[in-house]
Amino acid sequence: MTPRPGRVARLFDVPLGRPRAVATRADPVFGPLALAIHETLTGR
């Protein structure tokens, strides 16, 4: 979300199966995706 007015800043496609287990963190897709989401949310 963006600051006021709140709008969707970016959509992410999450190509990880469901249900997700702790082992999902070992998937090579997880790290870069988590980093991109974190950077979008924090603005860093």
PyRosetta script that sets phi, psi and omega in degrees:
from pyrosetta import init, pose_from_sequence

init()
pose = pose_from_sequence("MTPRPGRVARLFDVPLGRPRAVATRADPVFGPLALAIHETLTGR")
pose.set_psi(1, 149.7)
pose.set_omega(1, 175.8)
pose.set_phi(2, -93.0)
pose.set_psi(2, 162.9)
pose.set_omega(2, 172.8)
pose.set_phi(3, -62.3)
pose.set_psi(3, 177.5)
pose.set_omega(3, -175.5)
pose.set_phi(4, -47.9)
pose.set_psi(4, 133.7)
pose.set_omega(4, -11.5)
pose.set_phi(5, -73.8)
pose.set_psi(5, 141.5)
pose.set_omega(5, -177.4)
pose.set_phi(6, -65.2)
pose.set_psi(6, 120.2)
pose.set_omega(6, 176.8)
pose.set_phi(7, -135.0)
pose.set_psi(7, 159.1)
pose.set_omega(7, 177.7)
pose.set_phi(8, -70.7)
pose.set_psi(8, 121.7)
pose.set_omega(8, -177.3)
pose.set_phi(9, -80.8)
pose.set_psi(9, -38.0)
pose.set_omega(9, -175.8)
pose.set_phi(10, -163.7)
pose.set_psi(10, 145.7)
pose.set_omega(10, 174.7)
pose.set_phi(11, -104.0)
pose.set_psi(11, 142.1)
pose.set_omega(11, 179.5)
pose.set_phi(12, -119.7)
pose.set_psi(12, 131.6)
pose.set_omega(12, 171.7)
pose.set_phi(13, -87.0)
pose.set_psi(13, 124.2)
pose.set_omega(13, -178.5)
pose.set_phi(14, -109.6)
pose.set_psi(14, 97.9)
pose.set_omega(14, -176.0)
pose.set_phi(15, -85.7)
pose.set_psi(15, 41.3)
pose.set_omega(15, 179.6)
pose.set_phi(16, -111.4)
pose.set_psi(16, 136.3)
pose.set_omega(16, -176.7)
pose.set_phi(17, -64.9)
pose.set_psi(17, 164.3)
pose.set_omega(17, 176.7)
pose.set_phi(18, -123.1)
pose.set_psi(18, 148.7)
pose.set_omega(18, -5.8)
pose.set_phi(19, -70.2)
pose.set_psi(19, 151.6)
pose.set_omega(19, -179.1)
pose.set_phi(20, -95.3)
pose.set_psi(20, 136.3)
pose.set_omega(20, 179.1)
pose.set_phi(21, -111.5)
pose.set_psi(21, 172.7)
pose.set_omega(21, 177.4)
pose.set_phi(22, -56.2)
pose.set_psi(22, -32.7)
pose.set_omega(22, -179.7)
pose.set_phi(23, -63.0)
pose.set_psi(23, -17.4)
pose.set_omega(23, 177.8)
pose.set_phi(24, -58.8)
pose.set_psi(24, -28.6)
pose.set_omega(24, 179.8)
pose.set_phi(25, -63.5)
pose.set_psi(25, -20.4)
pose.set_omega(25, 179.2)
pose.set_phi(26, -83.4)
pose.set_psi(26, -11.1)
pose.set_omega(26, 179.4)
pose.set_phi(27, -66.5)
pose.set_psi(27, 134.4)
pose.set_omega(27, -178.1)
pose.set_phi(28, -62.6)
pose.set_psi(28, -17.0)
pose.set_omega(28, 178.1)
pose.set_phi(29, -79.3)
pose.set_psi(29, -28.2)
pose.set_omega(29, -171.9)
pose.set_phi(30, -62.0)
pose.set_psi(30, -50.2)
pose.set_omega(30, -174.8)
pose.set_phi(31, -57.7)
pose.set_psi(31, -56.2)
pose.set_omega(31, 179.4)
pose.set_phi(32, -61.8)
pose.set_psi(32, -35.7)
pose.set_omega(32, 178.8)
pose.set_phi(33, -67.4)
pose.set_psi(33, -45.7)
pose.set_omega(33, 178.5)
pose.set_phi(34, -61.4)
pose.set_psi(34, -40.2)
pose.set_omega(34, 178.8)
pose.set_phi(35, -64.7)
pose.set_psi(35, -44.8)
pose.set_omega(35, 179.0)
pose.set_phi(36, -61.7)
pose.set_psi(36, -41.2)
pose.set_omega(36, 177.9)
pose.set_phi(37, -65.0)
pose.set_psi(37, -45.0)
pose.set_omega(37, 179.9)
pose.set_phi(38, -60.6)
pose.set_psi(38, -45.6)
pose.set_omega(38, 179.9)
pose.set_phi(39, -64.2)
pose.set_psi(39, -36.3)
pose.set_omega(39, 177.8)
pose.set_phi(40, -66.6)
pose.set_psi(40, -41.6)
pose.set_omega(40, -178.9)
pose.set_phi(41, -72.1)
pose.set_psi(41, -34.3)
pose.set_omega(41, -175.9)
pose.set_phi(42, -96.3)
pose.set_psi(42, -13.7)
pose.set_omega(42, -178.9)
pose.set_phi(43, 76.7)
pose.set_psi(43, 17.6)
pose.set_omega(43, 179.6)
pose.set_phi(44, -97.4)
pose.dump_pdb("model.pdb")
